[in-house]
């Protein structure tokens, strides 16, 4: 059964729009925009159409119209490139931030790619923080673990691969919720970030929050063109064949 969203805790929804919604607080949480991804690939000799920023702009406009949020939290890795941004890269980030700021309060949680994001938005009145607490949850990017639970992180780019009997199968980005340990992982908002295929080993994960959790029993909510789908827990999904 496909759904637009699933309430995983009272007032807390994961959605097929790749964001988490705090209903009572009117807050959207979005992770891993990775703006400037195409330019980084160009620097390595790989050329793609410049679609990521435009896709993100269109998606954000849809979210703002649909949810009418009071606040939007960007959960790290706003910019893809670690290096100091040139004018083009700065404007790419500032264009997206302006779009959000015109509709809602913006909070940026720093990710491991965000070395210079504070400088980029310094004159825009946008708070750039290591974490923010909302509705009883700690929100942080995930590359550094505060140890506070329950926690919502990005960083992992979670996806699962469902193996096909006669073909390579399908890869599906997803939300992950390790309920026993209070760890929620959100997928990247960038459509170019394909995601990391998870099995059941702690070695598959980058964040200490996930390494220290029982991710075998993490509940998965897959993102599809038809809607969000409950996939069961990770240990079961890894054994699914189509």
Backbone bond lengths (Angstrom), bond angles and torsions (degrees), N, CA, C in turn:
res aa  C-N    CA-C-N  psi(-1)  N-CA   C-N-CA  omega(-1)  CA-C   N-CA-C  phi
1 X - - - 1.455 - - 1.528 109.68 -
2 X 1.317 116.74 126.62 1.458 121.70 -179.14 1.527 110.10 -93.79
3 X 1.342 115.56 140.57 1.462 121.31 -177.32 1.521 110.05 -134.83
4 X 1.316 115.04 156.39 1.462 119.94 175.46 1.525 110.51 -74.64
5 X 1.343 116.32 -35.00 1.463 120.74 179.73 1.523 109.28 -156.64
6 X 1.343 115.34 163.66 1.463 121.92 176.46 1.525 107.51 -133.00
7 X 1.332 116.74 129.22 1.462 121.19 176.27 1.521 107.91 -83.74
8 X 1.317 117.30 103.86 1.462 120.76 -176.15 1.523 112.07 -85.99
9 X 1.319 116.84 -21.96 1.461 124.00 171.52 1.527 106.07 -145.28
10 X 1.333 118.25 158.54 1.466 119.29 -179.39 1.535 112.04 -53.33
11 X 1.333 115.58 120.71 1.458 120.84 178.25 1.510 115.92 78.63
12 X 1.342 116.75 5.51 1.472 121.14 -178.64 1.519 108.86 -125.99
13 X 1.339 116.11 116.52 1.459 121.11 -175.46 1.520 111.55 -119.69
14 X 1.340 115.45 139.93 1.465 120.95 165.42 1.521 106.47 -97.30
15 X 1.318 117.40 143.85 1.461 120.43 -172.72 1.515 111.96 -129.63
16 X 1.333 114.89 159.35 1.460 119.68 176.02 1.527 111.99 -73.80
17 X 1.326 116.48 -3.28 1.468 122.05 175.22 1.523 111.91 -87.07
18 X 1.332 117.32 11.62 1.464 123.51 177.88 1.523 113.06 65.49
19 X 1.305 117.30 27.23 1.459 120.33 176.53 1.518 109.30 -134.23
20 X 1.327 114.72 160.39 1.458 122.34 171.46 1.512 107.95 -102.02
21 X 1.326 116.65 142.49 1.455 122.19 -179.65 1.522 109.75 -119.42
22 X 1.333 115.90 125.23 1.463 122.15 167.08 1.528 106.20 -94.00
23 X 1.318 117.26 104.45 1.462 120.72 -172.89 1.525 113.12 -63.99
24 X 1.317 117.83 -48.75 1.455 121.37 -176.60 1.520 111.64 -64.78
25 X 1.322 116.60 -41.79 1.466 121.56 -176.45 1.526 112.84 -83.01
26 X 1.332 117.46 -15.24 1.460 120.63 -177.34 1.514 113.00 67.12
27 X 1.340 116.07 39.97 1.472 121.54 -175.41 1.529 110.07 -115.89
28 X 1.333 115.95 134.46 1.461 122.50 169.76 1.519 108.91 -104.61
29 X 1.322 116.30 141.68 1.460 121.79 177.12 1.521 108.80 -120.48
30 X 1.327 115.70 124.40 1.468 122.15 -176.79 1.524 108.37 -128.63
31 X 1.308 117.09 138.70 1.458 119.85 -177.22 1.515 113.82 -120.02
32 X 1.330 115.46 153.32 1.464 123.47 164.54 1.529 114.13 51.94
33 X 1.344 116.28 70.85 1.459 120.56 176.09 1.530 111.64 -75.46
34 X 1.324 116.95 -35.00 1.472 122.70 179.68 1.536 112.15 50.55
35 X 1.315 115.80 50.36 1.464 120.16 176.75 1.531 109.86 -64.25
36 X 1.310 115.81 141.06 1.459 121.01 -178.20 1.514 113.66 87.24
37 X 1.315 117.15 14.16 1.465 121.71 -177.92 1.535 110.90 -61.57
38 X 1.329 116.19 -43.67 1.464 119.57 -177.97 1.523 111.69 -64.40
39 X 1.343 116.06 -39.22 1.475 119.82 179.42 1.524 110.59 -64.44
40 X 1.321 117.32 -38.55 1.459 120.80 177.62 1.523 110.99 -62.84
41 X 1.345 116.61 -39.23 1.459 119.64 177.29 1.523 111.35 -67.93
42 X 1.335 116.80 -37.98 1.468 120.51 177.55 1.519 110.87 -59.59
43 X 1.314 116.32 -39.64 1.463 120.47 179.34 1.522 111.89 -63.73
44 X 1.349 115.69 -21.13 1.463 120.61 177.57 1.531 112.02 -98.70
45 X 1.343 116.37 6.39 1.462 120.76 177.33 1.513 115.20 90.22
46 X 1.352 117.46 12.00 1.467 121.55 178.26 1.523 108.44 -112.06
47 X 1.322 116.49 130.83 1.464 120.27 -173.62 1.523 111.22 -117.38
48 X 1.328 114.63 125.56 1.458 122.57 176.71 1.522 108.69 -128.19
49 X 1.322 117.95 151.41 1.467 119.37 173.58 1.521 110.31 -58.63
50 X 1.324 116.59 145.03 1.473 120.74 -179.08 1.538 109.26 -77.88
51 X 1.326 116.13 81.74 1.458 120.60 -174.42 1.520 113.59 -111.08
52 X 1.340 118.23 -20.18 1.456 120.32 -169.92 1.527 112.32 -62.08
53 X 1.336 116.40 -49.61 1.458 119.54 -177.53 1.521 111.26 -64.47
54 X 1.343 116.74 -42.09 1.460 119.74 179.59 1.523 110.77 -64.52
55 X 1.329 117.45 -40.24 1.457 121.27 177.76 1.526 110.66 -63.12
56 X 1.328 116.87 -43.23 1.460 121.30 179.10 1.523 110.36 -64.51
57 X 1.327 116.83 -41.16 1.471 120.40 178.89 1.530 110.90 -60.71
58 X 1.318 116.40 -45.83 1.465 120.27 179.48 1.527 111.30 -64.56
59 X 1.323 117.02 -41.55 1.463 120.84 -179.71 1.526 111.17 -65.84
60 X 1.324 116.27 -40.57 1.465 119.69 178.64 1.522 111.29 -65.00
61 X 1.310 116.83 -40.75 1.470 119.80 177.19 1.530 110.52 -59.13
62 X 1.340 116.70 -41.82 1.466 120.55 178.83 1.528 111.41 -64.28
63 X 1.342 115.76 -42.82 1.460 119.59 -179.34 1.525 111.70 -64.63
64 X 1.320 116.23 -44.00 1.458 120.63 -179.41 1.527 110.55 -61.60
65 X 1.328 116.46 -42.44 1.462 120.52 179.21 1.531 111.01 -68.12
66 X 1.315 116.90 -38.49 1.471 121.60 -175.54 1.527 112.69 -74.23
67 X 1.349 116.80 -45.73 1.457 120.47 -171.83 1.532 113.88 -101.60
68 X 1.324 117.61 -19.17 1.467 122.75 -178.33 1.533 110.88 47.59
69 X 1.325 117.91 57.56 1.471 120.84 -174.64 1.525 112.84 -72.16
70 X 1.329 114.37 152.68 1.463 120.31 171.94 1.529 109.94 -83.21
71 X 1.324 115.14 -29.00 1.468 120.37 -174.99 1.519 109.58 -147.67
72 X 1.322 115.73 143.71 1.468 121.70 174.46 1.520 108.34 -124.86
73 X 1.321 116.01 124.72 1.465 122.18 177.28 1.521 108.43 -101.62
74 X 1.325 116.09 123.08 1.465 121.95 175.71 1.518 106.89 -95.76
75 X 1.328 116.39 112.30 1.454 121.38 -166.45 1.532 112.77 -91.03
76 X 1.328 115.38 48.95 1.456 120.20 170.26 1.516 115.56 91.98
77 X 1.343 113.99 162.12 1.463 123.69 -176.52 1.530 111.02 53.32
78 X 1.318 114.03 54.38 1.459 121.21 175.38 1.524 108.62 -65.49
79 X 1.303 115.11 -43.90 1.461 122.78 -177.86 1.526 108.49 -108.33
80 X 1.322 116.43 142.72 1.464 119.71 -177.61 1.530 111.86 -78.84
81 X 1.323 116.87 -45.40 1.462 121.88 -172.36 1.527 110.39 -79.83
82 X 1.323 117.03 133.90 1.461 121.59 177.48 1.534 111.87 -67.69
83 X 1.327 116.27 -27.45 1.456 120.33 -168.78 1.522 112.02 -76.06
84 X 1.334 114.82 164.09 1.458 120.98 177.10 1.523 109.65 -58.66
85 X 1.318 116.77 132.07 1.460 120.97 -175.07 1.520 111.77 -78.79
86 X 1.337 115.18 138.88 1.458 119.95 169.59 1.528 108.34 -81.23
87 X 1.328 117.02 -179.55 1.463 120.75 -173.63 1.524 111.95 -54.81
88 X 1.335 117.00 -45.39 1.465 120.94 -177.59 1.527 110.91 -59.51
89 X 1.334 116.42 -44.81 1.448 120.71 -179.32 1.513 112.80 -66.54
90 X 1.324 116.07 -38.87 1.469 120.23 178.27 1.521 110.62 -63.33
91 X 1.323 116.32 -44.69 1.463 119.88 -177.64 1.523 111.78 -67.06
92 X 1.315 116.23 -31.72 1.462 120.08 177.13 1.529 110.15 -61.33
93 X 1.335 116.14 -46.27 1.459 120.84 178.32 1.524 110.77 -66.63
94 X 1.330 116.75 -46.16 1.458 120.69 -175.67 1.534 112.05 -65.36
95 X 1.327 116.42 -33.60 1.471 120.17 177.85 1.528 110.77 -61.97
96 X 1.322 116.59 -44.43 1.463 120.71 -180.00 1.528 110.62 -67.97
97 X 1.334 116.83 -41.72 1.462 120.04 -179.64 1.521 110.72 -64.79
98 X 1.316 117.60 -39.30 1.470 120.50 178.38 1.528 110.38 -61.82
99 X 1.322 116.36 -43.03 1.463 120.66 -179.84 1.528 110.36 -56.45
100 X 1.333 116.37 -46.12 1.463 120.24 -178.73 1.525 110.39 -70.70
101 X 1.332 116.69 -43.79 1.464 121.17 -176.19 1.519 111.96 -60.99
102 X 1.319 116.67 -30.56 1.467 119.99 179.37 1.527 111.99 -70.11
103 X 1.341 116.75 -16.17 1.464 120.04 -176.08 1.526 113.33 -114.02
104 X 1.332 117.75 -26.44 1.464 120.61 -173.17 1.525 109.84 -158.79
105 X 1.321 114.76 166.86 1.457 119.91 171.23 1.527 108.65 -66.42
106 X 1.331 116.60 142.81 1.465 120.97 -179.84 1.526 109.41 -119.09
107 X 1.323 116.50 134.25 1.455 122.23 171.46 1.523 107.54 -126.74
108 X 1.324 116.67 129.14 1.460 121.72 177.30 1.527 108.96 -104.85
109 X 1.323 115.63 122.21 1.460 122.21 172.01 1.524 106.94 -96.72
110 X 1.310 116.94 124.53 1.466 121.16 -174.14 1.529 111.58 -69.15
111 X 1.338 114.55 135.67 1.453 121.26 173.03 1.511 110.70 -107.69
112 X 1.318 116.95 -179.55 1.463 120.30 -178.82 1.524 112.96 -71.57
113 X 1.342 118.23 -12.55 1.460 121.16 176.48 1.522 112.21 -95.28
114 X 1.328 117.56 -0.70 1.463 120.40 -167.84 1.526 113.91 -101.38
115 X 1.343 115.96 43.37 1.453 120.97 -178.26 1.522 112.77 -53.90
116 X 1.326 116.76 -40.64 1.463 120.77 -171.28 1.526 113.46 -115.73
117 X 1.338 117.93 9.60 1.459 118.66 -174.86 1.531 111.66 -64.69
118 X 1.331 117.19 -31.38 1.462 119.80 179.98 1.525 110.48 -63.47
119 X 1.326 116.78 -38.40 1.466 120.58 177.37 1.525 111.42 -67.71
120 X 1.328 116.49 -36.89 1.464 121.22 -177.17 1.524 111.45 -64.45
121 X 1.344 116.83 -37.94 1.471 120.21 -175.94 1.528 112.27 -105.98
122 X 1.330 117.36 15.10 1.461 121.32 -172.07 1.526 113.42 -56.52
123 X 1.335 117.86 -34.41 1.475 120.65 -176.55 1.528 112.32 -97.80
124 X 1.330 117.41 12.69 1.464 120.29 -175.11 1.531 113.01 -104.30
125 X 1.332 116.62 -2.20 1.457 119.65 179.59 1.518 114.08 69.79
126 X 1.331 116.78 28.57 1.471 121.63 -177.62 1.521 108.88 -102.96
127 X 1.344 118.72 122.45 1.465 119.53 176.89 1.528 111.46 -68.25
128 X 1.332 115.77 134.83 1.466 122.81 175.60 1.518 106.64 -119.77
129 X 1.329 117.05 115.70 1.461 121.52 -169.43 1.526 110.57 -131.43
130 X 1.313 116.12 167.41 1.466 121.31 176.42 1.524 111.56 -81.42
131 X 1.323 116.02 -27.84 1.463 121.09 178.48 1.520 108.59 -163.40
132 X 1.331 115.51 167.07 1.459 121.49 173.32 1.523 107.44 -144.06
133 X 1.315 116.53 145.28 1.471 121.72 179.07 1.524 109.27 -107.18
134 X 1.331 115.85 124.79 1.467 121.77 -179.31 1.526 109.28 -137.87
135 X 1.315 116.07 130.34 1.462 121.08 173.62 1.514 114.80 56.83
136 X 1.343 117.31 28.94 1.453 120.55 -179.38 1.520 114.33 86.83
137 X 1.340 117.69 6.74 1.465 122.82 -179.84 1.530 110.06 -115.60
138 X 1.316 116.36 140.71 1.463 122.15 169.80 1.533 107.71 -86.70
139 X 1.326 116.84 127.47 1.458 122.67 177.36 1.522 107.91 -111.24
140 X 1.333 116.73 116.95 1.461 122.14 178.19 1.524 108.42 -145.55
141 X 1.320 116.14 161.46 1.462 118.05 -173.25 1.522 112.16 -65.73
142 X 1.333 117.34 -43.39 1.459 119.60 177.64 1.512 114.63 122.09
143 X 1.346 117.93 -15.36 1.468 118.61 179.54 1.526 111.33 -74.32
144 X 1.327 116.35 -22.08 1.461 122.79 172.66 1.522 107.07 -125.69
145 X 1.329 116.42 133.88 1.463 120.92 -175.84 1.524 109.56 -103.67
146 X 1.326 116.45 117.68 1.467 120.44 177.90 1.524 111.36 -74.00
147 X 1.338 117.00 -19.21 1.448 121.01 -177.19 1.514 113.69 86.88
148 X 1.339 117.06 -5.50 1.461 121.03 179.92 1.535 109.16 -78.84
149 X 1.323 116.13 137.39 1.452 122.23 176.85 1.527 109.34 -132.29
150 X 1.325 118.99 147.98 1.464 126.97 -2.14 1.523 111.35 -71.80
151 X 1.337 115.58 153.51 1.456 121.45 -175.85 1.528 109.79 -133.55
152 X 1.322 115.76 145.23 1.466 122.86 173.87 1.518 107.39 -116.22
153 X 1.330 117.05 125.28 1.461 121.32 -177.74 1.529 110.76 -130.61
154 X 1.327 114.66 164.23 1.457 122.82 168.85 1.521 107.05 -110.41
155 X 1.336 116.38 -127.31 1.469 124.35 168.36 1.520 114.22 73.13
156 X 1.331 118.60 -38.25 1.462 120.70 -171.91 1.527 113.73 -82.42
157 X 1.339 118.44 -23.52 1.468 122.28 -174.49 1.534 110.64 52.78
158 X 1.318 118.28 57.17 1.471 119.77 -169.80 1.527 114.32 -69.05
159 X 1.306 115.16 138.25 1.463 122.15 171.14 1.523 107.81 -153.57
160 X 1.309 115.32 162.15 1.465 120.58 175.81 1.520 108.03 -128.49
161 X 1.317 114.74 151.00 1.458 120.88 177.07 1.512 108.95 -110.50
162 X 1.329 115.02 121.90 1.459 120.66 176.33 1.524 107.12 -99.48
163 X 1.305 115.71 114.49 1.463 122.12 -169.04 1.521 110.50 -76.56
164 X 1.346 115.07 136.95 1.456 120.56 176.69 1.516 111.37 -92.52
165 X 1.330 116.50 147.64 1.464 120.50 179.90 1.523 111.53 -67.73
166 X 1.339 116.07 -35.32 1.463 119.80 -176.01 1.521 112.54 -116.19
167 X 1.330 116.78 -2.40 1.459 119.07 -177.75 1.521 109.46 -142.81
168 X 1.315 116.22 -170.94 1.457 120.48 -177.92 1.507 114.05 -75.38
169 X 1.342 117.81 -10.27 1.450 120.75 -179.24 1.514 111.73 85.50
170 X 1.345 115.44 -161.96 1.456 120.16 -178.76 1.520 110.12 -127.94
171 X 1.331 114.42 150.17 1.453 121.34 177.72 1.520 107.61 -110.95
172 X 1.323 116.70 131.56 1.457 120.92 -173.49 1.530 109.73 -132.17
173 X 1.338 116.32 120.46 1.454 119.59 173.03 1.519 109.56 -69.39
174 X 1.320 116.24 152.50 1.459 118.00 -173.26 1.522 112.32 -156.19
175 X 1.314 114.77 163.11 1.455 123.26 164.21 1.522 107.27 -88.39
176 X 1.338 116.46 147.80 1.460 121.31 176.53 1.527 107.99 -126.30
177 X 1.326 116.58 135.15 1.457 120.79 179.18 1.517 109.86 -131.86
178 X 1.327 116.21 103.72 1.461 121.94 173.04 1.525 106.74 -85.09
179 X 1.311 115.38 88.47 1.469 121.70 -169.20 1.532 111.77 -62.49
180 X 1.338 117.05 -42.78 1.468 120.34 -177.92 1.528 111.41 -60.47
181 X 1.314 116.53 -34.12 1.465 121.07 -174.89 1.519 113.49 -100.70
182 X 1.331 117.52 -4.88 1.458 120.29 178.45 1.514 113.83 68.84
183 X 1.346 117.56 40.72 1.469 122.36 -179.81 1.526 109.25 -121.47
184 X 1.323 115.82 120.19 1.465 122.69 177.23 1.520 107.96 -115.40
185 X 1.321 117.06 129.28 1.465 122.10 -179.82 1.523 108.81 -117.03
186 X 1.341 116.42 128.51 1.457 119.57 -178.45 1.521 110.63 -104.37
187 X 1.334 117.29 151.64 1.471 120.92 -179.74 1.524 110.83 -76.81
188 X 1.325 118.18 164.80 1.466 120.79 176.97 1.524 111.37 -70.29
189 X 1.327 115.65 147.36 1.458 120.38 176.79 1.521 111.05 -82.14
190 X 1.327 116.99 -22.98 1.454 121.71 177.56 1.529 110.39 -71.75
191 X 1.333 116.42 127.23 1.469 118.47 -179.65 1.523 111.52 -73.79
192 X 1.331 118.51 -12.89 1.459 121.52 179.13 1.523 112.75 -84.47
193 X 1.323 117.03 -14.34 1.465 120.36 179.57 1.520 108.23 -85.54
194 X 1.308 116.01 100.55 1.467 120.68 -167.60 1.519 113.19 -70.91
195 X 1.302 117.57 -24.17 1.457 119.59 176.96 1.513 112.85 101.19
196 X 1.330 115.16 158.68 1.450 123.37 -179.91 1.525 109.25 -101.60
197 X 1.318 117.24 126.98 1.464 120.93 178.34 1.525 109.26 -75.41
198 X 1.336 116.28 124.79 1.452 120.06 -179.12 1.518 110.92 -103.92
199 X 1.323 115.19 139.59 1.455 121.48 168.43 1.531 105.78 -105.08
200 X 1.320 118.65 -123.12 1.467 119.25 -179.46 1.513 112.83 -127.33
201 X 1.321 118.21 2.20 1.450 120.76 -177.18 1.526 110.92 -84.72
202 X 1.322 116.69 141.29 1.467 121.08 175.85 1.519 110.52 -61.29
203 X 1.341 116.73 -23.30 1.461 120.38 179.89 1.524 112.26 -68.19
204 X 1.332 117.36 -15.72 1.465 120.57 178.82 1.525 111.82 -72.31
205 X 1.324 117.55 -18.67 1.460 121.45 -171.10 1.521 111.52 -102.15
206 X 1.327 115.34 148.38 1.463 121.63 179.00 1.522 112.06 -94.89
207 X 1.331 117.29 -33.51 1.461 121.30 -172.84 1.522 111.40 -86.53
208 X 1.334 115.69 143.98 1.464 120.00 177.00 1.522 111.03 -65.25
209 X 1.339 116.72 -30.76 1.467 119.79 179.25 1.524 110.38 -59.49
210 X 1.332 116.78 -42.23 1.470 120.56 179.15 1.517 112.02 -77.73
211 X 1.331 116.76 -37.58 1.462 119.18 179.14 1.529 111.42 -60.84
212 X 1.340 115.99 -31.37 1.448 119.66 -177.91 1.515 113.81 -92.77
213 X 1.318 117.89 2.94 1.462 121.79 -177.68 1.520 110.97 -107.17
214 X 1.306 115.34 161.93 1.474 121.31 176.23 1.528 107.98 -85.31
215 X 1.336 115.66 79.59 1.453 120.16 -174.80 1.528 112.37 -74.10
216 X 1.324 118.10 -14.73 1.470 119.50 174.95 1.523 110.62 -57.97
217 X 1.345 115.67 -32.51 1.459 120.43 -177.74 1.526 112.11 -100.63
218 X 1.327 116.99 13.81 1.462 120.42 178.09 1.521 110.28 -67.77
219 X 1.330 116.30 131.55 1.467 121.73 177.04 1.533 108.85 -77.54
220 X 1.327 116.38 137.29 1.456 121.66 -176.94 1.524 110.37 -114.89
221 X 1.328 115.14 137.59 1.466 122.09 177.09 1.523 107.04 -126.55
222 X 1.331 116.23 105.25 1.457 121.85 -172.73 1.519 112.74 -83.12
223 X 1.314 116.15 145.01 1.465 123.42 179.54 1.522 108.80 -99.33
224 X 1.333 116.01 124.35 1.456 120.93 -179.22 1.526 109.79 -133.65
225 X 1.313 116.21 170.96 1.460 120.57 177.09 1.530 111.68 -67.24
226 X 1.330 117.16 -21.86 1.457 121.31 -178.15 1.523 112.84 -92.69
227 X 1.310 116.92 -20.42 1.448 120.63 -178.32 1.515 111.32 145.25
228 X 1.324 115.33 -179.29 1.456 121.70 179.86 1.532 109.01 -76.85
229 X 1.327 115.83 141.69 1.456 119.69 -179.19 1.529 109.33 -132.31
230 X 1.329 116.35 132.69 1.460 121.48 177.02 1.526 108.68 -78.20
231 X 1.328 116.30 118.57 1.458 121.59 -174.47 1.516 113.72 -96.96
232 X 1.334 117.93 -7.56 1.456 120.27 -173.29 1.517 109.70 93.79
233 X 1.328 116.74 -155.35 1.466 120.20 -178.77 1.522 109.91 -100.56
234 X 1.327 115.63 160.59 1.459 120.95 -171.95 1.525 112.84 -57.48
235 X 1.341 117.78 -41.81 1.474 120.00 -178.20 1.523 111.65 -61.93
236 X 1.349 117.19 -31.05 1.461 120.21 178.66 1.519 110.84 -78.32
237 X 1.329 116.30 -41.12 1.462 120.55 -177.29 1.528 110.91 -62.71
238 X 1.316 116.09 -35.72 1.466 119.89 -178.80 1.523 111.94 -64.07
239 X 1.333 117.75 -18.43 1.468 121.24 -179.28 1.520 113.20 -102.04
240 X 1.338 117.13 0.58 1.454 120.69 -179.76 1.521 110.78 -74.54
241 X 1.319 117.61 138.05 1.464 123.25 174.53 1.518 107.64 -127.96
242 X 1.336 116.66 144.53 1.468 119.37 177.18 1.521 109.40 -122.33
